[in-house]
Amino acid sequence: MYTLKFDGEWGEYFRGVPPNIQRRFKRRMGKYENFPTPAFRHAKHGVRYFIDEIGQYRVCFISDEDERVRIFYFIGNHKSYGKFLGRHK
C-alpha cells in the first residue's frame, strides 16, 4: 500500500477542475494507494511523472517505490497538462 501526498500547488490545480472530475479523482484514491506502478504510464521521455487519465483530464504524480509514497503534482485538462510538463522538464 502506498501513502498519498500532495504537492503544495496541487490544491490550486484541483480547485480548477470541474466538480465531477474532482469526485472521480476522489473515487480513485484506492487505485492510487494499491495499484502497482507499472499499471500507470510515464508522461514522456525525460519526464519523471506517471500519468493517469480521468476522461480528458490528466493526473501527474511520482512514485517512490522504496518509501511506498506517491506524490501528486497536477490535475488538469490536456492543454494545461502540456504547459505543466513544459515547465517541469
HUVENWO-V249527 format. One record per residue. N is the residue number from 1. RES is the residue in one small letter. SS is DSSP state (@ for helix, = for strand, . for the rest). Layout:
# HUVENWO-V249527
<<N RES SS> <N RES SS>>
This chain:
# HUVENWO-V249527
<<1 m .> <2 y .> <3 t => <4 l => <5 k => <6 f => <7 d .> <8 g .> <9 e .> <10 w @> <11 g @> <12 e @> <13 y @> <14 f @> <15 r @> <16 g .> <17 v .> <18 p .> <19 p @> <20 n @> <21 i @> <22 q @> <23 r @> <24 r @> <25 f @> <26 k @> <27 r @> <28 r .> <29 m @> <30 g @> <31 k @> <32 y @> <33 e @> <34 n @> <35 f .> <36 p .> <37 t @> <38 p @> <39 a @> <40 f .> <41 r => <42 h => <43 a .> <44 k .> <45 h .> <46 g .> <47 v .> <48 r .> <49 y .> <50 f => <51 i => <52 d => <53 e => <54 i => <55 g .> <56 q .> <57 y => <58 r => <59 v => <60 c => <61 f => <62 i => <63 s => <64 d => <65 e .> <66 d .> <67 e .> <68 r .> <69 v => <70 r => <71 i => <72 f => <73 y => <74 f => <75 i => <76 g => <77 n => <78 h @> <79 k @> <80 s @> <81 y @> <82 g @> <83 k @> <84 f @> <85 l @> <86 g @> <87 r @> <88 h .> <89 k .>>
